């Protein structure tokens, strides 16, 4: 079962790379933002979701490290949001 989630993640990462290339050559914008920003965010979120589902089949130590990393990331994003600054993800892709 975990190969399915790995395949989905791989496909979404490939789509992510393709979308970045399309973003570089297509200058169309909607209200100042690239038309490729929304698909890019969806591809990234679906790849992360599939990787997260795949971890259900991983070993105990890997799961602990994965959860610790995501907890750290979530707390970092929350602290940035509470400070009133844009989230790191938004600053990187703006």
Backbone as ProteinMPNN parsed JSONL, in Angstrom:
{"seq_chain_A": "XXXXXXXXXXXXXXXXXXXXXXXXXXXXXXXXXXXXXXXXXXXXXXXXXXXXXXXXXXXXXXXXXXXXXXXXXXXXXXXXXXXXXXXXXXXXXX", "coords_chain_A": {"N_chain_A": [[0.82, -1.194, 0.0], [2.031, 1.212, 0.668], [3.534, 1.919, -1.543], [1.777, 3.079, -3.287], [1.216, 5.589, -2.169], [3.779, 6.624, -2.294], [4.115, 6.735, -5.069], [2.121, 8.592, -5.749], [3.118, 10.853, -4.427], [5.539, 11.195, -5.812], [4.569, 11.714, -8.413], [3.209, 14.121, -7.956], [5.3, 15.775, -7.176], [6.737, 15.868, -9.561], [4.802, 17.188, -11.13], [4.799, 19.57, -9.73], [7.367, 20.582, -10.296], [7.095, 20.912, -13.076], [5.087, 22.862, -13.089], [6.44, 25.0, -11.92], [8.26, 25.541, -13.964], [6.454, 26.307, -15.982], [5.434, 28.584, -14.755], [7.645, 30.215, -14.906], [7.794, 30.825, -17.63], [5.33, 31.837, -18.345], [3.693, 34.758, -18.031], [1.196, 35.573, -17.181], [-1.275, 37.042, -15.014], [-3.449, 37.181, -12.169], [-5.1, 39.549, -10.495], [-2.598, 40.567, -9.679], [-1.179, 38.302, -8.874], [0.496, 35.328, -9.94], [-0.966, 33.091, -12.333], [-0.241, 30.537, -11.919], [0.277, 30.111, -9.282], [-1.711, 29.067, -7.506], [-2.219, 26.34, -8.496], [0.348, 25.379, -7.999], [0.581, 25.462, -5.203], [-1.413, 23.61, -4.51], [-0.381, 21.24, -5.642], [1.948, 20.912, -4.147], [0.845, 20.658, -1.557], [-0.696, 18.311, -1.836], [1.315, 16.445, -2.401], [2.737, 16.499, 0.019], [0.709, 15.593, 1.69], [0.333, 12.937, 0.74], [2.848, 11.874, 1.351], [2.718, 12.07, 4.102], [0.629, 10.241, 4.642], [1.943, 7.955, 3.835], [3.766, 7.573, 5.85], [2.438, 6.169, 7.781], [3.034, 3.567, 7.415], [5.635, 3.29, 8.113], [8.563, 2.73, 10.212], [8.789, 2.879, 13.859], [10.718, 4.742, 14.94], [11.176, 6.423, 12.753], [8.629, 7.522, 12.428], [8.397, 8.987, 14.82], [10.432, 10.943, 14.497], [9.479, 12.22, 12.201], [7.027, 13.245, 13.099], [7.978, 14.966, 15.086], [9.434, 16.808, 13.556], [7.369, 17.966, 11.961], [5.771, 19.034, 13.981], [7.491, 20.976, 15.041], [7.708, 22.625, 12.759], [5.022, 23.466, 12.47], [4.615, 24.865, 14.886], [6.498, 26.884, 14.549], [5.438, 28.249, 12.311], [3.016, 29.107, 13.456], [3.971, 30.826, 15.472], [5.151, 32.802, 13.91], [2.881, 33.766, 12.594], [1.443, 34.792, 14.775], [3.057, 36.911, 15.413], [2.426, 38.736, 13.539], [3.607, 38.896, 11.076], [3.884, 37.871, 7.585], [3.377, 34.404, 6.755], [6.037, 31.981, 6.503], [5.889, 30.309, 4.243], [4.31, 31.86, 2.537], [5.951, 34.064, 2.166], [8.051, 32.925, 0.773], [6.904, 32.185, -1.668], [5.732, 34.414, -2.692]], "CA_chain_A": [[0.0, 0.0, 0.0], [2.821, 2.433, 0.751], [4.037, 2.286, -2.867], [0.776, 3.955, -3.907], [1.453, 6.943, -1.662], [5.062, 7.062, -2.847], [3.879, 7.077, -6.474], [1.363, 9.851, -5.769], [4.057, 11.912, -4.045], [6.472, 11.386, -6.923], [3.836, 12.363, -9.503], [2.918, 15.503, -7.582], [6.563, 16.522, -7.207], [6.991, 16.134, -10.983], [3.863, 18.236, -11.536], [5.277, 20.781, -9.07], [8.504, 21.073, -11.09], [6.542, 21.379, -14.343], [4.368, 24.112, -12.833], [7.458, 26.048, -11.724], [8.752, 25.895, -15.301], [5.39, 27.063, -16.646], [5.374, 29.886, -14.097], [8.775, 31.006, -15.384], [7.612, 31.266, -19.013], [3.996, 32.415, -18.525], [3.63, 35.933, -17.153], [-0.183, 35.976, -16.886], [-1.527, 37.281, -13.589], [-4.804, 37.487, -11.722], [-4.99, 40.46, -9.351], [-1.209, 40.717, -9.272], [-0.539, 37.021, -8.576], [0.617, 34.437, -11.086], [-2.028, 32.092, -12.481], [0.327, 29.236, -11.559], [0.5, 30.03, -7.832], [-2.689, 28.172, -6.873], [-1.899, 24.932, -8.783], [1.612, 25.038, -7.352], [0.298, 25.197, -3.79], [-2.162, 22.356, -4.422], [0.526, 20.122, -5.915], [2.812, 20.744, -2.986], [0.077, 20.152, -0.417], [-1.06, 16.912, -2.087], [2.528, 15.636, -2.242], [2.991, 16.399, 1.46], [-0.345, 14.741, 2.252], [0.635, 11.548, 0.394], [4.015, 11.471, 2.146], [2.228, 11.893, 5.469], [-0.089, 8.968, 4.686], [2.925, 6.882, 3.686], [4.463, 7.357, 7.123], [1.687, 5.205, 8.594], [3.63, 2.256, 7.187], [7.053, 3.369, 8.464], [8.945, 2.266, 11.541], [8.471, 3.744, 15.0], [11.67, 5.849, 15.054], [10.92, 7.361, 11.667], [7.385, 8.231, 12.739], [8.667, 9.972, 15.874], [11.18, 12.042, 13.893], [8.588, 12.915, 11.279], [6.079, 14.018, 13.91], [8.723, 16.04, 15.746], [9.735, 17.813, 12.539], [6.142, 18.668, 11.607], [5.352, 19.824, 15.137], [8.37, 22.143, 15.053], [7.319, 23.481, 11.645], [3.716, 24.069, 12.769], [4.796, 25.857, 15.948], [7.219, 28.009, 13.957], [4.474, 29.006, 11.506], [2.082, 29.769, 14.372], [4.637, 31.949, 16.135], [5.296, 33.86, 12.907], [1.548, 34.346, 12.385], [1.09, 35.582, 15.954], [3.854, 38.136, 15.437], [1.863, 39.669, 12.574], [4.327, 38.842, 9.802], [3.372, 36.823, 6.696], [3.945, 33.078, 6.991], [7.243, 31.681, 5.74], [5.489, 29.785, 2.936], [3.831, 32.967, 1.714], [7.09, 34.908, 1.809], [8.868, 32.233, -0.214], [6.229, 32.063, -2.957], [5.063, 35.666, -3.07]], "C_chain_A": [[0.865, 1.261, 0.0], [3.39, 2.848, -0.602], [3.059, 3.21, -3.583], [1.003, 5.398, -3.467], [2.781, 7.493, -2.167], [4.896, 7.484, -4.304], [3.119, 8.393, -6.601], [2.288, 11.019, -5.437], [5.004, 12.232, -5.186], [5.79, 12.123, -8.075], [3.562, 13.831, -9.19], [4.185, 16.36, -7.565], [6.942, 16.83, -8.656], [6.072, 17.235, -11.508], [4.28, 19.584, -10.952], [6.411, 21.41, -9.883], [8.011, 21.623, -12.433], [5.824, 22.719, -14.165], [5.339, 25.266, -12.595], [8.008, 26.499, -13.077], [7.71, 26.706, -16.074], [5.264, 28.467, -16.067], [6.476, 30.801, -14.645], [8.546, 31.553, -16.796], [6.269, 31.95, -19.261], [3.805, 33.551, -17.521], [2.205, 36.376, -16.826], [-0.393, 36.103, -15.381], [-3.01, 37.538, -13.361], [-4.662, 38.301, -10.445], [-3.568, 40.516, -8.798], [-0.479, 39.428, -8.954], [-0.528, 36.129, -9.801], [-0.535, 33.437, -11.122], [-1.54, 30.705, -12.07], [0.524, 29.079, -10.062], [-0.44, 29.032, -7.163], [-2.416, 26.704, -7.21], [-0.616, 24.476, -8.096], [1.393, 24.685, -5.886], [-0.466, 23.89, -3.614], [-1.257, 21.15, -4.656], [1.429, 19.857, -4.728], [2.044, 20.161, -1.81], [-0.339, 18.697, -0.617], [0.143, 15.984, -1.972], [2.843, 15.442, -0.762], [1.96, 15.493, 2.116], [-0.061, 13.262, 1.967], [1.843, 11.035, 1.171], [3.596, 11.224, 3.588], [1.474, 10.577, 5.609], [0.874, 7.789, 4.598], [3.624, 6.584, 5.011], [3.713, 6.41, 8.041], [2.281, 3.805, 8.477], [5.115, 2.223, 7.541], [7.298, 2.843, 9.874], [8.692, 3.312, 12.614], [9.41, 4.946, 15.11], [11.45, 6.892, 13.964], [9.669, 8.18, 11.945], [7.614, 9.308, 13.789], [9.399, 11.18, 15.299], [10.316, 12.885, 12.972], [7.603, 13.793, 12.043], [6.77, 15.187, 14.6], [9.031, 17.166, 14.762], [8.497, 18.621, 12.18], [5.61, 19.505, 12.763], [6.181, 21.098, 15.23], [7.963, 23.13, 13.96], [6.005, 24.199, 11.95], [3.841, 25.14, 13.847], [5.538, 27.086, 15.437], [6.272, 28.882, 13.141], [3.475, 29.75, 12.386], [2.723, 30.969, 15.052], [4.848, 33.107, 15.168], [3.956, 34.555, 12.684], [1.142, 35.224, 13.561], [1.87, 36.886, 16.027], [3.352, 39.161, 14.417], [2.578, 39.702, 11.239], [3.687, 37.78, 8.911], [4.073, 35.493, 6.982], [5.139, 32.843, 6.076], [6.886, 31.193, 4.343], [5.045, 30.909, 2.013], [4.968, 33.883, 1.299], [7.945, 34.252, 0.738], [8.237, 32.253, -1.598], [5.531, 33.338, -3.394], [5.758, 36.319, -4.245]], "O_chain_A": [[0.487, 2.27, -0.596], [3.701, 4.023, -0.794], [3.471, 4.035, -4.399], [0.984, 6.316, -4.287], [2.899, 8.688, -2.437], [5.475, 8.484, -4.728], [3.435, 9.216, -7.461], [2.242, 12.057, -6.098], [5.245, 13.399, -5.494], [6.364, 13.049, -8.648], [3.672, 14.687, -10.068], [4.14, 17.542, -7.904], [7.415, 17.927, -8.952], [6.515, 18.114, -12.246], [4.131, 20.619, -11.602], [6.417, 22.616, -10.127], [8.462, 22.68, -12.874], [5.95, 23.608, -15.007], [5.082, 26.39, -13.025], [8.2, 27.693, -13.308], [8.051, 27.68, -16.744], [5.016, 29.427, -16.797], [6.269, 32.002, -14.825], [9.047, 32.628, -17.129], [6.094, 32.586, -20.3], [3.763, 33.325, -16.312], [2.018, 37.448, -16.25], [0.215, 35.387, -14.584], [-3.721, 38.04, -14.232], [-4.164, 37.805, -9.434], [-3.369, 40.513, -7.583], [0.74, 39.45, -8.778], [-1.452, 36.174, -10.613], [-1.019, 32.991, -10.082], [-2.349, 29.795, -11.891], [0.907, 27.999, -9.611], [-0.003, 28.234, -6.334], [-2.381, 25.879, -6.297], [-0.507, 23.328, -7.664], [1.961, 23.713, -5.387], [-0.202, 23.141, -2.674], [-1.358, 20.15, -3.945], [1.648, 18.706, -4.348], [2.541, 19.26, -1.134], [-0.336, 17.924, 0.341], [0.01, 14.856, -1.497], [3.18, 14.336, -0.339], [2.297, 14.708, 3.003], [-0.199, 12.425, 2.86], [1.857, 9.882, 1.603], [4.065, 10.279, 4.222], [1.66, 9.866, 6.597], [0.647, 6.748, 5.214], [4.029, 5.447, 5.254], [4.296, 5.893, 8.995], [2.058, 2.956, 9.341], [5.783, 1.22, 7.289], [6.363, 2.552, 10.622], [8.416, 4.475, 12.319], [8.947, 6.062, 15.35], [11.527, 8.094, 14.217], [9.651, 9.391, 11.724], [7.09, 10.415, 13.67], [9.028, 12.319, 15.581], [10.41, 14.112, 12.964], [7.374, 14.946, 11.676], [6.207, 16.278, 14.687], [8.901, 18.342, 15.1], [8.569, 19.848, 12.102], [5.054, 20.581, 12.54], [5.64, 22.177, 15.469], [7.884, 24.334, 14.207], [5.885, 25.401, 11.716], [3.238, 26.206, 13.733], [5.239, 28.207, 15.848], [6.293, 30.107, 13.258], [3.125, 30.894, 12.098], [2.09, 32.014, 15.194], [4.735, 34.269, 15.559], [3.894, 35.781, 12.594], [0.558, 36.289, 13.364], [1.41, 37.856, 16.629], [3.79, 40.311, 14.421], [2.191, 40.464, 10.353], [3.017, 36.879, 9.415], [5.23, 35.473, 7.402], [5.236, 33.438, 5.003], [7.504, 31.611, 3.364], [5.374, 30.902, 0.827], [4.953, 34.424, 0.194], [8.506, 34.94, -0.115], [8.948, 32.33, -2.6], [4.802, 33.327, -4.386], [5.335, 37.381, -4.7]]}, "name": "protein", "num_of_chains": 1, "seq": "XXXXXXXXXXXXXXXXXXXXXXXXXXXXXXXXXXXXXXXXXXXXXXXXXXXXXXXXXXXXXXXXXXXXXXXXXXXXXXXXXXXXXXXXXXXXXX"}
